[in-house]
């Protein structure tokens, strides 16, 4: 995993929820990336805003399913097809 961080002005936010968000994004990126793959996290500031990017070389989510990403309990067909257990079945 690589981390790239630029200078970013301090911002207000819910520390617990932001921690949960980053934990979920990075954990999923690692979980769904095969051995030898890459996970990159980038933090930068642009136009007075904070930009956070998490990128991986994992199995991905089909474009037709991306609209459901924020639906509660949604699992992409690629995760189901790869038989990767979710939290409920762990």
DOVOBA-423239 format. One record per residue: residue number from 1; residue in three letters; chain; x, y, z of N, C-alpha, C in turn. Coordinates in pm, whole numbers, plus 50000, padded with zeros to 5 digits. Example, Ala and Ser with C-alpha at 12.3 -4.5 7.8 and 13.67 -1.06 7.14 Angstrom:
BEGIN
1|ala|A|51319|49431|50780|51230|49550|50780|51320|49670|50780
2|ser|A|51285|49775|50708|51367|49894|50714|51290|50003|50787
END
This chain:
BEGIN
1|unk|A|50084|49883|50000|50000|50000|50000|50089|50123|50000
2|unk|A|50051|50220|49921|50124|50346|49921|50032|50460|49963
3|unk|A|50091|50559|50028|50017|50676|50073|50089|50799|50021
4|unk|A|50013|50886|49958|50066|51011|49905|49985|51123|49967
5|unk|A|50049|51213|50042|49975|51319|50110|50040|51454|50083
6|unk|A|49959|51546|50038|50005|51683|50017|49960|51770|50133
7|unk|A|49992|51897|50125|49951|51990|50229|49803|52020|50212
8|unk|A|49729|52006|50320|49585|52031|50318|49550|52114|50441
9|unk|A|49469|52218|50420|49425|52301|50532|49334|52220|50622
10|unk|A|49338|52249|50751|49255|52178|50847|49107|52199|50815
11|unk|A|49028|52094|50829|48885|52099|50802|48809|52042|50922
12|unk|A|48688|52087|50940|48602|52034|51045|48523|51917|50990
13|unk|A|48499|51817|51075|48420|51702|51034|48399|51610|51153
14|unk|A|48316|51512|51133|48287|51413|51236|48401|51311|51236
15|unk|A|48490|51320|51332|48609|51235|51338|48574|51087|51333
16|unk|A|48472|51045|51409|48435|50904|51413|48384|50854|51279
17|unk|A|48299|50931|51215|48244|50890|51085|48351|50892|50976
18|unk|A|48438|50991|50979|48546|50996|50880|48642|50879|50899
19|unk|A|48670|50845|51025|48755|50729|51053|48690|50602|51000
20|unk|A|48560|50588|51024|48485|50472|50974|48488|50466|50821
21|unk|A|48470|50580|50757|48472|50587|50611|48607|50541|50556
22|unk|A|48716|50596|50609|48849|50560|50559|48882|50415|50590
23|unk|A|48843|50369|50708|48866|50229|50744|48795|50137|50646
24|unk|A|48669|50166|50615|48594|50083|50521|48655|50086|50381
25|unk|A|48687|50205|50332|48743|50217|50196|48875|50144|50183
26|unk|A|48965|50166|50278|49098|50104|50270|49090|49954|50297
27|unk|A|49008|49913|50393|48992|49769|50421|48938|49695|50300
28|unk|A|48835|49752|50235|48779|49688|50117|48879|49685|50002
29|unk|A|48954|49792|49985|49054|49793|49878|49156|49682|49899
30|unk|A|49200|49663|50022|49296|49557|50052|49231|49420|50037
31|unk|A|49110|49406|50089|49039|49277|50086|49013|49227|49944
32|unk|A|48978|49317|49853|48939|49277|49718|49053|49289|49616
33|unk|A|49173|49316|49663|49289|49322|49574|49370|49194|49591
34|unk|A|49398|49126|49480|49473|49000|49491|49617|49024|49536
35|unk|A|49682|48918|49586|49822|48927|49624|49903|48983|49509
36|unk|A|49994|49073|49540|50076|49134|49437|50012|49255|49373
37|unk|A|49884|49283|49408|49814|49399|49354|49859|49526|49425
38|unk|A|49793|49636|49392|49832|49763|49453|49710|49834|49513
39|unk|A|49734|49903|49623|49635|49990|49686|49705|50123|49709
40|unk|A|49645|50230|49660|49703|50363|49675|49602|50455|49742
41|unk|A|49649|50535|49837|49566|50637|49902|49633|50771|49880
42|unk|A|49554|50867|49835|49606|51001|49808|49521|51107|49878
43|unk|A|49586|51204|49936|49521|51315|50005|49581|51444|49951
44|unk|A|49495|51533|49905|49544|51661|49853|49438|51768|49873
45|unk|A|49477|51890|49852|49384|52002|49859|49373|52068|49723
46|unk|A|49251|52091|49680|49226|52156|49551|49114|52256|49564
47|unk|A|49135|52378|49519|49031|52480|49517|48961|52495|49652
48|unk|A|49038|52493|49760|48982|52509|49893|48910|52387|49947
49|unk|A|48920|52275|49878|48854|52152|49923|48957|52043|49944
50|unk|A|48919|51941|50021|49005|51826|50044|48967|51717|49945
51|unk|A|49064|51660|49880|49041|51552|49785|49108|51426|49839
52|unk|A|49029|51321|49856|49078|51193|49906|49049|51089|49801
53|unk|A|49151|51015|49760|49134|50911|49658|49190|50779|49711
54|unk|A|49113|50673|49695|49158|50538|49726|49146|50460|49596
55|unk|A|49255|50405|49548|49256|50334|49421|49323|50198|49441
56|unk|A|49268|50096|49376|49327|49963|49389|49320|49890|49256
57|unk|A|49388|49778|49250|49387|49695|49129|49304|49569|49152
58|unk|A|49201|49583|49235|49116|49470|49271|49015|49433|49163
59|unk|A|48916|49354|49203|48822|49297|49109|48724|49398|49052
60|unk|A|48706|49510|49117|48620|49616|49066|48471|49589|49085
61|unk|A|48393|49689|49050|48247|49682|49058|48194|49717|48920
62|unk|A|48109|49631|48864|48055|49659|48731|47987|49797|48726
63|unk|A|48005|49867|48616|47948|50002|48602|47797|50002|48624
64|unk|A|47729|49897|48582|47584|49889|48597|47540|49875|48743
65|unk|A|47631|49842|48833|47598|49826|48975|47645|49942|49061
66|unk|A|47722|50034|49004|47781|50142|49084|47678|50235|49144
67|unk|A|47561|50246|49083|47456|50333|49139|47403|50280|49273
68|unk|A|47429|50154|49303|47380|50092|49426|47484|50091|49539
69|unk|A|47600|50149|49515|47709|50143|49613|47671|50191|49752
70|unk|A|47583|50289|49761|47549|50344|49891|47420|50287|49948
71|unk|A|47365|50185|49883|47250|50113|49938|47297|50023|50050
72|unk|A|47224|50022|50157|47261|49940|50273|47265|49792|50233
73|unk|A|47369|49724|50273|47391|49580|50252|47415|49543|50106
74|unk|A|47440|49640|50019|47469|49607|49878|47603|49534|49869
75|unk|A|47607|49429|49788|47732|49358|49756|47737|49342|49605
76|unk|A|47847|49379|49547|47862|49368|49402|47864|49222|49360
77|unk|A|47818|49197|49240|47816|49060|49188|47957|49003|49179
78|unk|A|48056|49089|49158|48194|49042|49149|48242|48986|49283
79|unk|A|48198|49048|49394|48235|48996|49527|48164|48863|49552
80|unk|A|48038|48855|49512|47964|48731|49530|48023|48619|49444
81|unk|A|48059|48652|49320|48114|48551|49229|48251|48502|49277
82|unk|A|48327|48591|49341|48459|48553|49392|48448|48481|49527
83|unk|A|48325|48470|49580|48299|48404|49707|48382|48463|49820
84|unk|A|48392|48597|49820|48465|48666|49927|48363|48694|50037
85|unk|A|48385|48642|50158|48286|48659|50264|48275|48803|50309
86|unk|A|48153|48843|50339|48130|48975|50396|48131|48965|50546
87|unk|A|48109|49075|50612|48112|49079|50757|48008|48987|50820
88|unk|A|47891|48977|50757|47783|48896|50814|47816|48747|50814
89|unk|A|47897|48701|50718|47925|48559|50710|48065|48524|50760
90|unk|A|48136|48622|50815|48271|48596|50864|48268|48526|50996
END
